[in-house]
Amino acid sequence: MQGRQRYVLKRSVFLIGFMGAGKTTLARRLARECGLASVDIDRALERRYGRDVKDLLLEQGQGRFSQIEAEELEHFANGEPLLIACGGSLVAGERCRRILAEKGFCLYVHVLPDESAARISNHASRPYFESMDSVHQVNDELRPYYEELADLTVDSNGESAASMAFKVKELLVGEGVLCPV
């Protein structure tokens, strides 16, 4: 890491947006480039419960799953500042929205539903990808929450991970959330 600028986060950055927006990839890349820590809420849930998020959602039902997501989110939000990639539907839960609004900086990574579907190679592994109609419907239901919570919005449509990371790093520095050390 010698020669690379290091940064600190003044508060956690929650990456929110629809499935396939690139939140996890962006969080990992920013973490690597800036010497920061990142976590993906869906992967953390999968490790904790030993099954993928779609199965967990189906087994627990939306209400209980939202509680589980909120507990996981709160655990990370109450720790040291991190880059936190949130599941696409996490914003549907009222408790999650409250945590996001109170505990950090929300970066809405916008993606169009069709691009989202093109980016996701295994639709069977994702909730709500039974058809493109359901993808559009769920995106339409979640978009107002993303927009309401967003402290900053970036468009990931047609963007590479490298260009997104560069752009977001500069924006977060400009917002005073990400600071060089």
Beta strands, then each sheet from edge to edge (+ up, - down):
strand 1: 7-9
strand 2: 12-16
strand 3: 38-40
strand 4: 83-85
strand 5: 104-110
strand 6: 152-155
strand 7: 178-180
sheet 1: 1+ 7-
sheet 2: 3+ 4+ 2+ 5+ 6+
end
